Amino acid sequence: MKILIVTQNFWPENFGINNLCLSLKEHGHEITILTGKPNYPKGDFYEGYTFFNKSVDYWNGIKVYRSPVIPRKKGGSLMLFLNFFSFALFASIKIFFLKGTFDKIFVYAPSPITVAIPAIIGKKIFKAPIYIWVQDLWPASVSAAGGIKNKYVLDLIDHLTKYIYSRCKKILVQSKAFCSYIEKQNVPSDKIIYYPNSAEDYYKILPPEKRYMSYLPKGGVNLIFAGNIGHSQSFDTLIEAALILKKKSINVNWVIIGNGRMKDFYKKKVTALKLNDRFIFLGGFPSEEMPYFFSCADALIVSLKKEEIFSLTIPSKIQSYMACGKPIIASLDGEGARVISEAKAGFASEANNYEALSHNIIDFINMSENDKHQLGVNARLYYDKEFDREVLLDKLERILNL
């Protein structure tokens, strides 16, 4: 098949769509990408990219068309709006200049849903059906993560979302809990298909290496949190749990790998609460190095704040954690908690409940080494069953042939 993939973010930015494109190419499909100029997560264009240059790129033999975008900068509401709007606008123009024909158009939609607008234009140009892979629910995510509460704005976004869904042949969702929400947006249930995220091949079980062990404190229990540090991650819950553990003289180190617009704020908060000896902010590292860090951890942390939208989501880091065969300690509701509990891969407590999180950490510490190891084994077994890349790729090929 000749497949046009529309995604606002793509290599060298780190998103799951990168791995999917390579997999489809390895299976013999001809892949073309329509994307924006890379600027996530730091907010400025990557080295070598500007608003005007590199309109065509190549990555592992895949042709990549890049439309101009306004970079997101520090991620404030205005800049995010301009970033999203500029891609929808300029990619809609860019798609007229794409060469060749396409059998299918596949939209990767982590956020925002406006990424599908160029695809709708492409549907008319290339006479090809659209398949959209929904990673985030709109308008719910705009209200929860973006802080937009205006009823008229949310209604407008809801109407736009319904319009986009009506133009798609199939809607793939990363969580089973998405189905009922989207059905309420006037989408027939037989049009919605559960299609979860996998993880890149480099996420796997590895032995600890001295180089990466050197980043971690030598004493105490090392918990690693990896990923974005923002409002949605409920970092306050981790800090409050750390305070409880410190008062009980339980030596737990919170190793934070990643960046985000709230990182500096939380570094200052940690300092103000005299938790500098417990929180280690390592900054960002290439995704390929994450499994090496994970192998050095006693357990891996995932957290989300208490919002209905987040209870419907499976955070993609859960797949990455499970692929590395490590115990998971989570502070979240809904689907993410269900997956961890169903897999018997660790502990899951209610979102925002720092007392429950601290109790779970203590329970984990008190487990035998064999029982801790079994949590990691369970995590990898569940990953192989539910999230294996090849299994999911076969499923996607069947979906695209519907």
C-alpha positions, -999 to 999 in steps of 0.1 A, spaced: 0 0 0 10 36 -6 3 53 27 4 90 35 10 96 72 -1 130 85 15 139 119 24 173 134 54 157 152 79 133 137 116 124 138 139 139 152 112 145 177 105 114 198 69 101 191 55 66 187 46 73 151 83 71 142 85 34 151 52 27 134 64 42 101 96 21 101 75 -10 109 52 -4 80 81 3 56 97 -30 68 65 -48 59 68 -35 23 45 -5 23 55 28 6 54 54 33 53 92 28 52 117 57 36 151 60 47 168 92 60 201 107 94 215 114 107 198 146 105 220 178 92 197 205 97 196 235 122 225 239 100 249 219 126 260 194 135 246 160 160 218 161 195 225 148 196 228 110 159 236 108 142 270 103 107 283 93 117 283 56 143 256 50 142 218 46 107 215 31 116 180 20 136 156 42 145 119 41 147 95 71 156 58 67 145 59 31 112 75 39 103 108 22 93 135 46 75 167 36 78 194 62 54 223 65 64 255 83 51 259 118 53 286 145 75 270 173 57 264 206 84 282 226 78 278 264 43 263 257 20 290 269 -16 290 258 -11 315 230 21 299 216 5 264 217 -25 277 198 -3 294 172 18 262 169 -13 240 164 -30 265 141 1 271 120 5 234 112 -31 229 103 -29 260 80 5 254 63 2 216 60 -32 221 44 -14 242 17 16 219 16 -5 189 8 -14 203 -26 23 200 -36 28 164 -26 38 142 -55 23 108 -63 -8 90 -53 -19 73 -21 -41 44 -12 -47 54 24 -42 84 46 -32 77 82 -34 105 108 -15 103 141 -34 124 166 -18 127 200 -29 164 203 -44 185 188 -72 170 167 -66 198 142 -37 177 128 -64 159 108 -75 190 88 -48 186 61 -58 150 58 -94 159 50 -81 181 22 -58 152 11 -88 129 10 -103 150 -17 -71 154 -36 -60 117 -36 -94 101 -33 -81 81 -4 -98 71 29 -87 85 63 -78 64 93 -71 84 124 -52 71 155 -66 90 185 -42 94 214 -61 121 232 -98 130 235 -111 164 224 -125 186 238 -120 169 272 -82 171 270 -84 209 262 -104 214 293 -83 192 316 -48 199 304 -52 232 287 -73 248 313 -100 261 289 -134 261 306 -154 285 283 -185 266 272 -186 282 238 -150 274 230 -154 238 241 -186 235 220 -168 248 190 -140 223 195 -165 195 200 -182 204 167 -148 204 149 -140 171 164 -173 156 153 -167 169 118 -133 154 116 -145 120 128 -173 121 103 -147 123 75 -127 93 87 -133 57 76 -120 42 109 -111 57 142 -84 39 161 -82 45 199 -52 39 222 -75 30 251 -107 9 254 -122 36 276 -121 61 246 -148 42 228 -178 53 249 -166 89 249 -163 90 211 -196 72 206 -212 101 224 -198 123 196 -222 107 172 -197 81 159 -210 46 152 -195 20 174 -184 -2 145 -163 27 132 -141 27 164 -113 1 169 -91 -4 199 -55 -1 189 -30 5 217 5 19 216 35 -3 215 71 7 224 102 11 203 124 -19 199 151 -5 221 128 -7 251 139 -41 264 153 -59 295 189 -50 300 215 -56 327 226 -25 348 257 -8 335 282 11 356 279 42 334 242 46 342 244 34 378 268 64 384 239 88 378 219 73 407 225 76 444 242 47 460 221 44 491 184 39 494 157 28 470 159 44 435 126 52 418 128 66 383 102 90 368 108 95 331 90 119 307 74 153 306 72 174 338 40 195 334 6 201 350 -9 168 339 17 147 357 6 157 392 42 162 403 29 176 436 17 141 445 52 128 442 66 156 463 40 151 491 47 114 491 84 121 494 78 143 524 59 115 541 86 90 534 113 114 546 95 120 579 94 83 584 132 81 577 126 59 547 154 65 522 138 68 488 155 87 459 133 102 432 154 102 400 137 125 375 146 121 338 131 146 314 121 182 309 89 202 307 75 236 313 70 229 351 105 216 357 120 248 370 90 254 392 92 220 408 130 222 413 124 254 433 96 237 453 118 208 461 145 231 473 121 251 494 108 219 511 144 207 517 140 177 495 172 183 475 187 151 489 158 131 477 151 145 442 177 142 415 168 160 383 190 146 356 174 165 327 167 150 293 184 121 276 179 104 242 150 79 244 174 52 233 192 55 267 161 52 288 162 13 290 197 16 304 185 40 332 154 18 338 176 -12 343 193 6 373 160 14 390 143 -5 418 109 6 403 95 31 378 70 58 386 40 70 365 16 97 377 -13 117 363 -36 142 380 -72 135 388 -92 143 357 -118 122 339 -99 125 307 -67 111 322 -86 81 337 -95 71 302 -59 72 290 -31 46 290 0 68 293 24 56 267 52 53 292 34 23 307 42 3 276 79 15 277 82 6 314 66 -28 309 88 -36 279 119 -31 302 105 -56 327 106 -34 357 81 -30 386 57 0 382 44 22 410 16 44 398 -6 72 410 -34 74 385 -70 64 379 -88 43 353 -73 25 323 -36 30 333 -43 16 368 -63 -12 353 -35 -23 330 -9 -23 359 -32 -42 382 -43 -67 355 -7 -74 346 3 -78 383 32 -55 374 32 -33 405 11 -10 426 -15 15 415 -31 41 438 -57 67 432 -46 99 414 -35 128 437 -36 105 467 0 110 480 -7 91 512 -17 60 493 13 64 470 36 65 500 20 34 515 24 15 482 61 25 481 66 12 516 48 -20 507 70 -24 477 102 -18 497 90 -45 522 86 -71 495 112 -99 491 136 -96 462 120 -126 445 86 -109 446 99 -77 433 116 -95 404 83 -113 397 66 -79 392 90 -71 365 86 -105 349 48 -100 349 52 -66 333 72 -80 303 48 -110 299 18 -86 297 36 -64 272 44 -94 250 7 -104 251 -10 -70 247 15 -45 232 40 -64 211 49 -44 180 45 -72 154 12 -84 168 -2 -48 166 13 -42 131 -5 -73 118 -37 -59 133 -31 -25 117 -26 -40 83 -60 -58 86 -76 -25 97 -62 -6 67 -77 -32 44 -112 -28 58 
